[in-house]
Structures are given as structure tokens and as C-alpha cells.
Amino acid sequence: MFSSGYLKVLLAMLIWGSVGVFVRIADQPAPTIVFFRVATAFAAIGGYLLLKRQPLQLAGYLKPALVSGIALALNWLFFFKAIQTTTIGNAVLTYYCSPLFAIVWAKLFLKEELERRAIGALLLAGLGIYLMLSGYQFSLTSQDFTGILYGLTAALFYSALVVMVKAMGTIDTSSLVLVQVGVASLIFLPFILLTPPVLNPVSVTAMLTMGLLHSALALGIYFSGLKAIKIQHASILSYLDPASSLLFAYLIFGETPTLFTAVGGFFILLASYLVVKK
């Protein structure tokens, strides 16, 4: 069997795979969705810590926690900008360079040695994501180039976030996520003030669910699991996020994947198995 760290990362990826369903149900601009998502998570975690009468336990890591919150917010901001600027294929393919970046940062800053099986699994997962996106249009106009830069920037911030969290070691997960989503809430607040959203009960419910499930719970689970496993393993398992999103799209919306998409998803599952098997 494999450790609880792998189980936690796997569970977080399966949860994040369903976020597209709730984004579609919410039917709101991206900054609005992100703001309600992180603000709800901040209120939920803050209320939980108040009920427990637990103070922030950052063990001298307040500044790194604040910086990681900025990285979290900018990761989402630039990824949404990429989707709005270029094709979905360009945006997602460049964004999923983040596992490669995370492995490089782990080697440079955390001295984590890269395993041979991890290299094979990473190549397999990369091939899988390429096949999954093969049905989308790829282009390289000036606007597409800008979108690709947005996607790569988002990937850099996400990979930096992963390494920063790993470097903070045994820091209390609830305290860390509270600070991160609090910082992200402040960053996205101007979007809401400048363009007040038109809300309805369905969109509010969907965004509150994303705040509780996909941010407060899933971030805590992921960061807790990340403490126990190598970054290279967590990076490869992150490809389960887009793979599981296809499953939810099929189950909820009846969207049948193409043959290439199904094969790509199988490669990602196989890569994940190679990582977590004993």
C-alpha cells in the first residue's frame, strides 16, 4: 500500500477535477468566481479556528505564508487571463508545464533528487495531457503568444507555491491556508468593487461550494499530503486534475471523450500508478 500523503494528494486532485462543473453552473466572470471562492474559504477556516480557539500557528513563517498567498492568487489570475486570451489548448498545455517547473525548483532549492521512474512517469503524463488536448486548436498569432505567456506565468506561480509550501515543513495547514486565501481575497476584491456582479441563488450556491470544497478543504488536504511526499511525485499526480475533469464532464453533462482523450487519460492514470506503487 502507499502512504496517506499520496491518498491526500490523489483526493485533492479528484476534488479539483470537479471545479469545472461548478464554474459552468456559477456562470460568472472568472474574477468574481475566484473572489467568492477564496473569501468563502477564508470565512470557513477562520470560523473553524475561532470555534477551536486556536490562534494562528505559523511558527515564524508569516512572511513566506503571505508570499505564498500572493503566488496562489496570481496563479489563478494569469491562468484565467490565458484562457481569455488564447485557445484552451494553448492555455492548458502551457499551464501544465508547472510540474516541470516545480521539479526544477525542488532540485535547486530543496536538493530533491529526481528518480528515474519519476522521469518516465512525467513523460507519460506529458504525453497524456498532449493527447487530451489534441482536439483543440493550437495557433501562434500575436494574441496567442500573449496568452501562452500568461499560461507560463501562471505555471511559474503555481510551481513556486508548491515549493514554498514544501519548504515551510510542518507548519499548521489550517493557519497557512487561512493566510493564503485571505491574501487572495484582498487581491481580487478590487475586481468586485469595480464591476459589481449580478448574482442569483444558483451562482451563489455554486461559488460557496467551490469556496468550501475546492479551496478550504482541498487546499488543506493537498498541502497536508505534500508534506509527506516528494514534490516530483506530487507534480506528476497533479495531471490527475484534468483527467478527472473529463470524468465529471461525462457523468454530469454527458460529454463523451474522444479516443485520443480517453487514451491520454489512461496514460495519466498509468503515470500516477507508477508514482504511487510501492
N, C-alpha and C positions, 0 to 999 in steps of 0.2 A: 504494500500500500504506500501511498505518498502522504506527505505531511499536511497538516491543517493549513499551512501557508499557501500551498498550491490550491487547496479547496477554496480558500477565501478569494484568491485572485480569479479562479475559474468562475465562482459565483458572481463576483463583481462584473466580469465581462458579460456573463449571461444577462445580468440586470441591465447593463448599459446597452446591450443589443436591442432592448425593447424601447429605448428612448425615442426612436423614430416614429413609433406608433403614437406616442403621446404628443410629439411635436406636430404630427399631422392632425390629431384631434384638437389640439390647442388652437391652431390656425391663427397664430400671431406673429409679428415680426421677430426675428431672431433675438435682438437685444432685449425685447420685452420678456421673451421666454427665459432667457438666461437670468435676467434680474429676478423674476419671481422664483426661479429655481433656487438661486443662491440665497435670496432673502428668506425664503421659507425654510431652507436648511439651517440658516443662522438662527431663526426663531426657535426651531425644533431642538437643536443641540443646546442652545442657550437655556431653554426651558428645562431640558433634561438635567443639565449641570446645576441649575438653581434648585430643582427638586432634590437632587442628591446633596445639595450644599457643598458642591465640590468646586474649589477655586481652579483657576487656570493652572495647569501643571506643564509648564514649558521648559523647565529645567535649564534656564539660561539660553533657550533657543528662540526667544521672542522675535529678534530681528530676522533670522532665517525663515521663521514661520510667516512673517509679514511679506517677505520677498517671495516665498512660495505661493502666497495668495495672489500676488501680482502676476506671477507666472501662470497660475490657474486661470485667471480672468483673461489675460492676453492670449492664452492658448485658444479659448473659446471664441474670442473676438476675431482673431485672424483666421480661424477655421471657417467661421460664418462668412467673413469677407471673401475668402477663397471661393466658397460655394456661390456667392452672389456675383462674383466677377468672371469666373471661368466655368468650364464644364464640370459636371460631377466627377467624371473620370479623372480629369486633371487634379481637382481639389483633393479627392480621397487618396489617389495614388501618391501624391506628394506628401500629404499629411501622414500617411503610414510609412514615411521614412523615419518617423520618430523612434521606432525600436532600434534602428541602426544608430541613430544619434545617441540614444540612451546607453547602448553598449559601449560606444566610443568614450562617452563621458565617464562611465563606470570604470573603464580601463585606465583613463588618465587620472581621475581624481580619487577613485576608491581602490585602485590597484586590483580590480577583479579580473582574474584570468579567464579568457574565453575558451570554452570547452569545444572539442571537435564535434561532438554531437549537436551542440547548440548552433554551430555554423551550418551544419546540414539542415537542421530544423528551420533555421532562419531563411535559408534559400528556398526550402519547400514552402514555407508560409508566404514568402515574397512572390513565388510563382502562383500560389493560390489566390492572393489578392489581385494579381495581374489578370488572371483568368476571370475572376469575378467581375472585373471592371471592363473586360474586353468588349462588352456590348455597348459601352458608352463611347461617345465621340471624343477623340483626342485631337487637339489642334494647338497651334502655336502662333496665333496672332499677337499683336502687342497687348491687347487686353488679356488674352490667355496667359501671356508671360507674366503680367502683373498678378493674376490670380494664382499662378504657380508660386510666385514669390511669397504671397500671403500664406499659401499652404505650407511651404517650407518653414516660414517664420513660426507658424502655429506648431509645427512639428518640433522645432527647436525649443520653444517654450514648454511644450509637454514633456519632452525628454529631460529638460533641466529640472522640471518639477519632480519627476520620478527620482532623479539622482539626489536632489535636495532633501526629499523626504527620507530616502535611504540613509543619507549622511547624518540625519538627526537621530538615528538609532532608536532607542526605547522611549522616545517622547510619547506622552499620553495622546492617543489618537483623537479622542473627542475634543481635547483642547486645540490640537493642531487644525482639525477640520473647521472648528468654530472660527478661528482666526482667519483661515483661508477664505471661507465663504463670506465672512464679514468684510474683508478687503475687497473681494469681488463684487459684493453688493454696492459698496461705495463707488467703485469704478463704473458700474453700469447704471447707477442712479441718475446721472445726467441725461441718459437716453430717455428715461421715463419722464423726467421733468420737462424736457424739450419737446417731446412728442408723446403726450399722454395717450395711453392705449384705450381702445374701445373694447371692454370686456363683457363676457357673458358667463353664465354659470358653468357651461361645458368647458370653456377655455380656462377658467379659473381652477376648476377641479383638476384638469389635466396638468396644469403648471404646478399646482400644490403637490400633486402626486410625484412629479419629477423632482421637486424640492425634497420631499421626504424619502422617496425610494432611490432615485438616481444620484442624489447628492449627499444628503445626510447619512443614509445607510450605506450606499455602495462605496462612497469615498472612504468611509470608516473601515469597511470590510477590506477594501483594496490596500489601503495603507497598512492595516494590521497584517495582512498577508505578505506585503512587500518586505516587512521587517525580517521575515523568516526564510526568504528565498533569494536567489541571486537575481540581479537586475536583468541579466541576459535571458533568464527563464521567464521572468515576468513580461519582458518585452515581446517574446515570441507568443506567449499566451494572449497578449493584447490583440492579436489578429482574430481571436475568437469573437471579438466585439462585432465587426462587420459580418462575420459568418453567421452569428446567432441572429443578427438583424434580419437576415433572409428568412430564417425560420419563423420569426414573428410576423413578417410580412405575408408569408404563406398562410399561417394559421389565422391571422386576424383579417387580412384583406384579400386572401385567396390569390396572391401574386405568385404564380408558378415560376420558379427559376429556370433559366436556360441550361442546356447541357454544360456549357463552359462554366457557368456559375456554380452548378452542382459539383463539378469536378474540382473547381477552385476551393469550394468549401470543404470538400473531402481532404484536399492537400493540407488545409489549415488544421483540420482535426487531427490528421496524421502527424503533423509537426508538433502539435500540442501533446499528443501521446508520447512522442519521442522525448519531450522535455520532462514530463511528469512521471514516466515509468521509473520504477526503482532500478 
